[in-house]
Every structure is written in structure tokens, then in C-alpha cells.
Amino acid sequence: MKFNPSFGVKVLLVVICALVSIIVATGAGILTYTTGSSLAEAVLSAGGAFAVSMGLALTTLAALGIV
């Protein structure tokens, strides 16, 4: 039996992935900034962490057949 959620559940899962990715990006940005890097480098690091985390989360959901 395959899990086939409704459109609303799919939207909520994508929003959850985005929120978790924002938390990961915030942590990466803070860690980068505390090592003595400039603010611009910290923002770029946070953006990269967000992109990788969001991509990984959506790929995982797609591989499971949820989204």
C-alpha cells in the first residue's frame, strides 16, 4: 500500500523542510561568523547550507514517493 497524501499535506511537508533548512542555515552562518569570517562569507555559507539541506530533504521525500 502506497502512502498518497493530499495536496495540503504535501505543502505542509515542503514547509517543514524549508523551516528545518532555515535552522540548519542559521547554525552554519553563526558557526562561520564565529570563526572570524566576514559577514558576507557567513551569509554565503548559510545560503549554501540552506540549498544543500533543502535539496536533500526534497530529494528524500521524492525518493519515498511522498512529494
C-alpha positions in Angstrom: 0.0 0.0 0.0 1.5 3.3 -1.1 1.2 6.4 1.0 -0.5 9.1 -1.1 -1.1 12.3 0.9 -3.4 15.1 -0.2 -2.1 18.4 -1.6 -2.4 20.1 1.7 -0.2 17.5 3.4 2.4 17.8 0.7 2.5 21.6 1.1 3.0 21.2 4.8 5.8 18.7 4.3 7.6 21.2 2.0 7.1 24.0 4.5 8.6 21.8 7.3 11.6 21.0 5.0 12.1 24.7 4.5 11.9 25.5 8.2 14.4 22.8 9.1 16.7 24.1 6.3 16.5 27.6 7.8 17.5 26.2 11.1 20.5 24.4 9.5 21.4 27.6 7.6 21.3 29.7 10.7 23.6 27.4 12.6 26.0 27.3 9.7 26.0 31.0 9.4 26.6 31.5 13.1 29.4 28.9 13.2 31.1 30.5 10.1 30.9 34.0 11.6 32.3 33.0 15.0 35.4 31.6 13.3 36.4 35.2 12.3 35.0 35.2 8.8 33.3 38.3 7.4 29.6 38.8 7.5 29.4 38.2 3.7 31.2 34.9 4.0 28.8 33.8 6.8 25.8 34.7 4.6 27.2 32.8 1.7 27.9 29.8 3.9 24.3 29.9 5.3 22.9 30.1 1.8 24.9 27.1 0.7 23.8 25.2 3.8 20.2 26.1 3.1 20.4 25.0 -0.5 22.0 21.6 0.3 19.7 20.9 3.2 16.6 21.8 1.3 17.7 19.8 -1.8 18.5 16.8 0.4 15.1 16.9 2.2 13.1 17.2 -1.0 15.1 14.5 -2.7 14.4 12.2 0.2 10.7 13.0 0.1 10.7 12.3 -3.7 12.5 9.1 -3.3 10.0 7.9 -0.7 7.2 8.9 -3.1 5.6 11.4 -0.8 6.1 14.6 -2.8 
